[in-house]
Amino acid sequence: MATITRFEDLEIWQEARKLFNIIKNVAIETDLKTDFKLKDQIKGTSGSVMDNIAEGFERDGNLTISFNCQRLSWRSQVTII
């Protein structure tokens, strides 16, 4: 098994980036483009998933636990809206 040396090589980070790009496009192409506060909150939340994965990787922490906690936090933030 190969050693991963960059967080960008993590499949979960790559999936989070795809999700961020999808959300960014939805925010640009729908009525969200005029609801600045909601658009910024959704984009910020989806971007924080990538940030948290990278941070967990850099800390050599338990990425699985960290990601699951952040996923629940992200879902709560979006659900509140």
C-alpha positions in Angstrom: 0.0 0.0 0.0 1.4 3.4 -1.0 2.0 6.1 1.6 0.1 9.3 1.1 2.2 12.3 1.6 -0.2 15.1 0.6 -3.7 15.6 1.7 -4.7 16.3 -1.9 -4.0 12.7 -2.6 -6.7 11.5 -0.2 -9.8 10.3 -2.0 -12.1 11.8 0.6 -10.5 15.2 0.1 -10.9 14.9 -3.7 -14.6 14.0 -3.2 -15.0 17.0 -0.8 -13.6 19.2 -3.5 -16.0 17.8 -6.1 -18.8 18.5 -3.7 -17.6 22.1 -3.1 -17.5 22.7 -6.9 -21.0 21.4 -7.4 -22.3 23.6 -4.5 -20.4 26.6 -5.9 -22.0 26.1 -9.3 -25.5 25.7 -7.8 -24.9 29.0 -5.8 -23.9 30.8 -9.0 -26.6 29.3 -11.4 -29.7 29.4 -9.2 -31.6 32.0 -7.2 -29.0 31.6 -4.4 -26.9 34.1 -6.4 -29.1 36.9 -5.1 -29.3 35.6 -1.5 -25.8 36.6 -0.5 -25.9 35.5 3.1 -27.3 32.0 2.4 -25.0 31.5 -0.6 -21.9 32.5 1.5 -22.9 30.3 4.4 -23.4 27.2 2.1 -20.2 27.8 0.2 -18.3 28.4 3.4 -19.6 25.3 5.0 -18.8 23.1 2.0 -15.3 24.6 1.8 -14.7 23.9 5.5 -15.0 20.2 4.8 -11.9 20.3 2.7 -10.1 22.5 5.2 -10.9 20.1 8.1 -9.7 17.1 6.2 -6.4 18.8 5.4 -6.0 20.0 9.0 -6.6 16.4 10.3 -4.1 15.1 7.8 -1.4 17.6 8.8 -1.9 16.8 12.5 -1.6 13.1 11.9 -4.8 12.7 13.8 -7.4 10.1 13.5 -8.9 11.4 10.3 -11.9 9.0 10.4 -13.2 10.3 13.7 -12.4 13.9 12.8 -14.2 13.7 9.5 -17.2 12.0 10.9 -17.5 14.8 13.6 -17.1 17.5 10.9 -19.6 15.8 8.7 -22.2 15.9 11.4 -21.3 19.5 12.2 -21.6 20.4 8.5 -24.9 18.7 8.1 -26.3 20.5 11.2 -25.1 23.9 9.8 -26.8 23.3 6.5 -30.0 21.8 8.1 -30.4 25.0 10.2 -30.7 27.1 7.1 
